[in-house]
Amino acid sequence: MPDFKIVISDPSIKKVRVVPVKVVGVPDLPYSENHKEQREFVQCKANPKLIEMLNPELGVVIIRIWKNRANKEKVNIAAKVVEDTALDMQTVLVPESLLREKLGVGEAIGEIFRAPAFQIRVSGAEASRLVGLKIGDKFDGSLIGLNNIQLEIRGGSDLAGFPMRIDISGPVKKYVLFSQGPGFRPKENGERRRKLVRGDTISEDIVQINAVAILTKS
């Protein structure tokens, strides 16, 4: 059965607004194996005014907690945000078990911002619905738990990292002579090289699908 990691970018973001917050772990927010494997979005709670300030049109935010700024060690949590009017503007709630797994603490100082990109995994029947789609095709965001959006396929790659190309038709894998990417970055002007690439069609051999989100009317 196919199993895909879908990497989604939000092209409508022009500038990310980062807001410092206190991140508090609570036991009533679920954190299951599906969340750990990124097959389901983690849920977080925030004040409605904070959500309005961030304006996450896809409903997904990134909560970033620095473990060591000097070494640039950080934990990024992509989560679907829901309103909680009982919270102040400086507090965000996340699953306690997630926070303890990642940091070994029940609360931490972090920052929150609208997610410019995030990923989710799909398998089984949901993943099978993507087999046969091509670069440029669109599918409904409800497939990954995001309503009122369409996802446009922009590319992908197989387990070995060989990229899909829009100019190669079908679910194939073949050597092609290239002078430019994707899949080839010339080091000299006029350089050409034969590279192994995938075609424009999703097959069970693909492991990553790259997509951009397009908002639709509810």
C-alpha positions as CSV (number, residue, x, y, z in Angstrom):
1,M,0.0,0.0,0.0
2,P,1.3,3.5,-0.8
3,D,2.6,5.7,2.0
4,F,3.3,9.4,1.3
5,K,4.8,12.3,3.1
6,I,3.1,15.4,1.8
7,V,5.0,18.6,2.2
8,I,2.7,21.6,2.0
9,S,3.7,25.2,1.5
10,D,1.6,28.3,2.0
11,P,2.5,30.7,-0.9
12,S,0.2,33.4,0.3
13,I,2.5,34.3,3.2
14,K,4.5,37.4,2.5
15,K,5.9,38.1,6.0
16,V,5.8,35.8,9.1
17,R,4.8,37.5,12.3
18,V,6.5,35.8,15.3
19,V,4.9,36.2,18.7
20,P,6.6,35.2,22.0
21,V,4.5,32.9,24.2
22,K,4.5,30.6,27.2
23,V,3.9,27.1,26.0
24,V,2.1,25.0,28.6
25,G,1.5,21.2,28.4
26,V,-2.0,20.0,29.4
27,P,-3.2,16.4,29.8
28,D,-6.5,16.8,28.0
29,L,-5.0,17.4,24.6
30,P,-4.4,14.1,22.8
31,Y,-1.0,12.9,21.6
32,S,-1.1,9.4,20.0
33,E,1.1,7.3,17.8
34,N,-0.6,8.9,14.8
35,H,0.6,12.3,16.0
36,K,4.1,11.1,16.6
37,E,4.2,9.6,13.1
38,Q,2.8,12.9,11.7
39,R,-0.3,11.1,10.4
40,E,-2.6,13.4,12.3
41,F,-2.1,17.1,13.2
42,V,-1.3,17.9,16.8
43,Q,-3.9,20.3,18.3
44,C,-3.0,23.4,20.3
45,K,-5.2,26.1,21.9
46,A,-4.7,29.8,21.9
47,N,-6.6,33.0,22.6
48,P,-8.9,34.1,19.7
49,K,-7.2,37.5,19.5
50,L,-3.8,35.8,19.2
51,I,-5.1,33.6,16.4
52,E,-6.5,36.7,14.6
53,M,-3.1,38.4,14.9
54,L,-1.3,35.4,13.4
55,N,-4.0,34.9,10.7
56,P,-3.3,31.2,10.0
57,E,-5.6,30.9,7.0
58,L,-4.9,27.2,6.7
59,G,-5.5,26.7,10.5
60,V,-1.9,25.5,11.0
61,V,0.7,27.2,13.2
62,I,4.3,26.5,14.2
63,I,5.3,26.6,17.8
64,R,9.0,26.9,18.1
65,I,10.9,26.3,21.4
66,W,14.6,26.9,21.6
67,K,16.6,24.3,23.4
68,N,19.9,26.1,22.8
69,R,20.0,29.3,20.8
70,A,23.8,29.3,20.7
71,N,23.8,25.9,18.9
72,K,20.6,26.7,17.1
73,E,18.9,23.7,18.7
74,K,15.1,24.0,18.6
75,V,11.9,22.0,18.6
76,N,9.2,22.9,16.0
77,I,5.7,21.8,16.5
78,A,3.2,22.1,13.6
79,A,-0.3,22.2,15.1
80,K,-3.9,22.9,14.2
81,V,-4.9,25.8,16.4
82,V,-8.3,26.1,18.0
83,E,-9.7,29.0,20.1
84,D,-9.8,29.1,23.9
85,T,-11.2,32.3,25.3
86,A,-10.0,31.4,28.8
87,L,-6.4,31.9,27.7
88,D,-4.5,35.1,27.8
89,M,-2.6,36.4,24.7
90,Q,0.8,35.1,25.9
91,T,-0.2,31.4,26.6
92,V,-0.5,28.5,24.2
93,L,-1.6,25.0,25.3
94,V,-0.1,21.9,23.8
95,P,-0.4,18.2,24.7
96,E,1.6,17.6,27.9
97,S,3.0,14.3,26.8
98,L,4.4,15.9,23.6
99,L,6.2,18.6,25.6
100,R,7.7,16.1,28.0
101,E,8.8,13.8,25.2
102,K,10.5,16.6,23.3
103,L,11.9,18.7,26.2
104,G,11.3,16.8,29.4
105,V,9.3,19.7,30.9
106,G,5.7,20.7,31.4
107,E,6.1,24.2,30.2
108,A,8.5,26.4,28.3
109,I,9.1,29.8,26.7
110,G,8.6,29.7,23.0
111,E,7.2,31.5,20.0
112,I,4.3,31.0,17.6
113,F,3.7,31.9,14.0
114,R,1.7,31.0,11.0
115,A,3.1,28.0,9.3
116,P,4.8,28.8,6.0
117,A,5.3,25.0,5.4
118,F,4.5,21.8,7.2
119,Q,4.1,18.1,6.5
120,I,1.7,15.2,7.1
121,R,1.8,11.5,6.2
122,V,-1.0,9.6,4.5
123,S,-1.3,5.9,3.8
124,G,-3.9,3.2,2.9
125,A,-7.1,4.3,1.1
126,E,-6.2,8.1,1.5
127,A,-2.8,7.6,-0.2
128,S,-4.3,5.4,-2.9
129,R,-6.5,8.3,-4.0
130,L,-3.3,10.2,-4.9
131,V,-1.8,7.5,-7.1
132,G,-2.2,8.5,-10.8
133,L,-2.3,12.2,-10.1
134,K,0.2,14.3,-12.0
135,I,2.3,17.4,-11.3
136,G,-0.2,20.3,-11.7
137,D,-3.2,18.3,-10.5
138,K,-5.2,19.4,-7.5
139,F,-6.8,17.4,-4.7
140,D,-9.0,18.3,-1.7
141,G,-7.4,19.3,1.5
142,S,-9.9,17.3,3.5
143,L,-7.8,14.2,2.6
144,I,-5.3,15.4,5.2
145,G,-7.8,17.0,7.6
146,L,-7.7,20.5,6.2
147,N,-11.1,21.8,4.9
148,N,-11.7,24.6,2.4
149,I,-8.4,24.3,0.7
150,Q,-7.1,22.7,-2.5
151,L,-3.6,21.3,-2.7
152,E,-1.8,21.6,-6.0
153,I,1.0,19.0,-6.7
154,R,4.3,20.7,-7.6
155,G,6.6,17.7,-7.5
156,G,7.9,14.9,-5.3
157,S,10.6,12.3,-5.0
158,D,11.2,8.6,-4.4
159,L,12.9,6.8,-1.6
160,A,16.3,7.3,-3.2
161,G,15.6,11.0,-3.6
162,F,15.2,11.0,-7.4
163,P,12.8,13.9,-8.2
164,M,9.7,14.0,-10.2
165,R,9.8,16.1,-13.4
166,I,6.9,17.8,-15.1
167,D,8.5,17.3,-18.5
168,I,8.7,13.5,-18.2
169,S,5.3,11.8,-18.8
170,G,4.0,8.9,-16.7
171,P,4.9,7.0,-13.6
172,V,8.3,6.1,-14.9
173,K,11.9,6.1,-13.9
174,K,14.5,6.9,-16.6
175,Y,17.8,8.5,-17.4
176,V,17.4,11.8,-19.2
177,L,20.0,14.3,-20.5
178,F,19.5,17.6,-18.7
179,S,21.0,21.1,-18.8
180,Q,19.1,22.4,-15.8
181,G,17.0,21.3,-12.7
182,P,15.1,19.9,-11.0
183,G,17.4,17.0,-10.4
184,F,20.5,18.7,-11.9
185,R,22.4,21.8,-11.0
186,P,25.1,22.6,-13.6
187,K,28.5,23.7,-12.2
188,E,29.5,25.3,-15.5
189,N,27.7,27.2,-18.3
190,G,26.5,24.8,-20.9
191,E,27.1,21.7,-18.8
192,R,24.8,18.7,-19.6
193,R,24.5,15.5,-17.8
194,R,22.4,12.3,-17.9
195,K,20.4,12.0,-14.6
196,L,18.0,9.4,-13.3
197,V,14.6,11.0,-12.6
198,R,10.9,10.2,-12.0
199,G,8.1,11.1,-14.3
200,D,5.3,13.5,-13.6
201,T,2.8,10.9,-12.3
202,I,2.5,9.7,-8.7
203,S,3.1,6.0,-8.2
204,E,3.5,3.8,-5.2
205,D,7.3,4.3,-5.6
206,I,7.0,7.9,-4.6
207,V,7.5,8.7,-0.9
208,Q,7.3,12.5,-0.8
209,I,4.8,14.8,-2.5
210,N,5.4,18.5,-2.6
211,A,2.2,20.7,-2.8
212,V,1.1,24.3,-2.4
213,A,-2.2,25.2,-0.6
214,I,-4.9,27.2,-2.4
215,L,-7.7,28.6,-0.3
216,T,-11.3,27.9,-1.5
217,K,-14.5,29.5,-0.5
218,S,-16.3,27.7,2.3
